[in-house]
Amino acid sequence: MREQGSITRADVEHVAALASLALTPEELERLGGDLRSMLGYVAELEEVDTQAIAPLVHVSELFRSQAEGAGTLRADEPLASLLRAVVMDGAPATDGTFFKVPKVIER
């Protein structure tokens, strides 16, 4: 893609095709505006001085470094799960045991 202000309709159509989206002309126009807005925000973030900030591999590193062992995350406790019959009753398509999903066809 080009700079944020020069996103063309072809760029937007390309992004929509990559995401397998069939969009109306109005949705393409709105998506173009959204993309320009997002890229503008990224450009703002690029101006922030991050030299003194250590990179993270995963956000959980923040919790470990705050207080070793104290943990700021909730305890992982098992809970009762839903009954299969209740879940299957709410599914759009099922064989009673598994969800049925449409076959994915390669382009």
C-alpha positions, -999 to 999 in steps of 0.1 A, spaced: 0 0 0 10 36 -3 11 64 22 -21 69 43 -36 96 22 -31 78 -11 -50 46 -5 -69 39 -37 -101 20 -43 -80 -7 -59 -60 -10 -26 -92 -13 -6 -106 -39 -31 -73 -58 -28 -75 -59 11 -112 -70 9 -103 -98 -15 -74 -109 8 -100 -111 36 -125 -129 14 -150 -100 18 -177 -92 -7 -184 -55 -1 -209 -31 -15 -195 2 -30 -206 20 1 -188 -5 23 -156 -2 2 -157 36 6 -162 33 44 -134 7 46 -111 31 27 -118 58 52 -112 33 81 -79 22 66 -67 58 62 -76 64 98 -58 33 110 -27 42 90 -28 77 104 -29 64 139 1 41 132 20 71 118 13 89 151 26 59 170 58 58 149 66 93 162 66 81 199 101 77 213 104 41 226 142 40 230 140 36 268 112 9 267 123 -28 267 106 -49 241 81 -76 252 77 -110 238 44 -115 255 22 -93 277 24 -119 305 59 -107 311 44 -76 326 26 -96 353 57 -116 362 79 -86 366 54 -67 388 57 -90 418 72 -125 414 47 -150 427 21 -124 437 4 -126 403 -21 -100 391 -41 -125 370 -70 -144 384 -65 -180 395 -73 -206 368 -100 -226 383 -120 -253 365 -158 -246 362 -186 -269 351 -191 -269 313 -224 -267 294 -242 -298 285 -236 -310 250 -274 -312 243 -278 -276 253 -250 -264 231 -261 -285 201 -296 -272 204 -283 -237 198 -261 -246 168 -272 -238 133 -261 -272 120 -251 -304 139 -252 -341 137 -260 -343 175 -223 -348 185 -204 -323 163 -210 -289 147 -214 -290 109 -196 -263 90 -196 -254 53 -168 -269 33 -140 -244 26 -131 -243 -11 -98 -230 -23 -99 -202 -48 
